[in-house]
Structure formats: C-alpha cells, structure tokens
Amino acid sequence: MTVKMFDAAYPPGEASEVADYQVCAGYIGGDTPHVWTRAEWERFSHMHKLPIFTRSDPGSGNAAGDAFAALRQLHAIGASAGIPFALDFETQVNAGYVDAFYDVVRSAGFLLWVYGSASTVFGNPACNGYWVADYAGRGPFMYEHDDVRATQYEEGIGWDSSLVKPWQETFRLWK
C-alpha cells in the first residue's frame, strides 16, 4: 500500500484541488522559482509534508552553505528535527556535494532523501533514501529498489504526482 503525494513550485490555491493526496511537497530554497512561505505550508496542515531544497547544478552552490540555508528555512516554517526533507538534484550526480550537504543536515537531526531521475539518482549516496522520478507511462507505481521511499510517476500542469511508502508518511514526514 502507498499514499499519494503532490509536489509543486507554487502551492495550489485551495487545498480542495489536491483532496485525493495525503502528502504535499514544496520548496524551501535553492534554485527554485518560489520558496513556500510558512502561511502556504499551513494551508496544508491536515497533510503530511516533505520540504524540498533544490540544487539542479551542484557546481553553482556550496554544499555546506546550501545545507545551512535549508536548515534556516526548515526552522522558519516550523519543521522540527527528525523529519526527512528532499535534496532535489534532477539529473545531477555529485557524491561529494550530497555527502557534504548530508553531513550538515544529519548533525542537525534531519533526514535526507535524494531526489532525481531514475537514470541518475542512484549514482548519488542514498542518505536516508531516494525519491525517484520515473515517468514510465504505467500510472502510479513504486520503483523497485530497497532505498526508494517515493516514486514520482507523473508530471502535471500545476503539480507532479508521486507515491510514498506508507511507513514513511506515518512515522517520518512532518505534519
């Protein structure tokens, strides 16, 4: 069994637009077009949440500096240690950056999922798991890999859709 998650650069205008989802994911910094505000996160208080820090070109950022920026934003939105958030790496492979980023967030008590395309994400360290993007065209599915926590299976107009393993939603994600 899995649960549905949406992720969006800009949160949907009304929570009712994503009523069939149990988890929402939004951006907390990096090279994203929009960082969700605390008020935007609070509109989805009934859902579990997965914050995302994006660095689609790790050469343009400093891993430790980026990690501290992510931690500042996690604090600003009211997320507490012990929860996972995602490092959105798109198609990049850079183990040194991921390791340095993870060292900082782990020392602050946070978990880290590495997000990326199925063709590249496994070239990065797993940290606390992978969130894999795989548009295989077969509808909702979970990518078969021991370290996969979620699978993004569909790109949408306002948001993308993923499945999350239920034990991640219930015991790990921020609410």
Beta strands, then each sheet from edge to edge (+ up, - down):
strand 1: 3-7
strand 2: 23-30
strand 3: 48-54
strand 4: 84-88
strand 5: 111-117
strand 6: 130-133
strand 7: 148-154
strand 8: 160-164
sheet 1: 1+ 2+ 3+ 4+ 5+ 6+ 7+ 8- 1+
end
